[in-house]
Amino acid sequence: MTERTGRDPDVLNTAELAAKLDLSPQTVRRMANAGQIPALKTGKDFRYSWEAVREVLRQPHREPGVPTDDQDDAPKKGAGYRAQRRARTGAEETPEG
């Protein structure tokens, strides 16, 4: 990825965050609209703090209405789960090509 001058490298748009998480931009937007990841709405798009998103995705997955001491159960698979797994394993940089 080329270096962007005058812009904080921690702040990403939807396409950039989707590429880092290996998700589709539509999935990232859905996660932002659902409040699963922190986002700032800017016009028609969102802006995301990479550090804030990573911190949220590193948290254990919780199902609504399930007590927190049941966290040892395997989380359901899905786009949010994949993003959380990548964030926990440190897959923060995509290979440059």
N, C-alpha and C positions, 0 to 999 in steps of 0.2 A: 504494500500500500504506500502511496506517496505521502510525504510529510505535508501537513497542512499548516501554513504559517498563519499566525494570528488567531488560532483556534485552540482551545484547551483539548489536549489529546484524550482526556478522560471523558469528554462529552461526545456521544455518538448519536447518529440519526438511526432510524429504524433499519435501513438497509445494512449499515455498518454493524449494528448489534446483532442482526440476524446472521450475518456472515460469521461473526465471532462465536455465536452459539450453535452454528450449523442448523439453524431453523429457517423457516420461510418468513419473509417480512410480515405476512398476514398473521402468522402465529404469534410473532412478537407483538403486533398491534393488539391482538386479542388478549394476550397476557397483560398488556398495559391497561386496556379498557376494563379488564376484570380486577385490576388492582393486585395482580400477582407479582408484578415487578414495578419499581418506582419509575415514574415517567413524568415529564413536563410537556403538556400539549402546546405546540407552537404552530398555530395556523391549522393546516390539515395534517401535519406530521407530529411526531413526538421527538423529544430529546431525552437521552438517558445518560446517567452517570455510570460508567463501567464499574467503578468500585462499589457503588450502591447496589447495582444489579447483582454483582458477584456475591456481595454480602447476603442479600436476600436469598439468592439461589443456594447458598451454602447451608442455610437453615434446614432442619429436618422438615420433611413434608408432613403437613397435618391436614387431615380430613375434617371438614366442619362437623361439629358435634361429637367428635371422638376425644375422649380424655387424653391429656398429654402423656400419661404414663404408658399408653399403648403405642408408643413410637417405634418399638422394636419390630412391629409388623412391617412386611415389605410394602413399600409405596406402590401405588398403581403406576403402570407404565404410561407414558404419553410425552408430549412435547415438553411440558413443564418439568417432568421427571428427567428427561434427557438433558435439559439445560442445567438442572440442579446437579446432575452427575458430572457433567463437564466442568462446572464451576468448582465442585469439591475436589476433583482430581487435578485441578490446575491447568486445564486445557484453555488457557486464556489467549494464547497467540495462535493465529492460523499460519500455516507454513507459507512463506513467501515463494512466489513462483514466477 
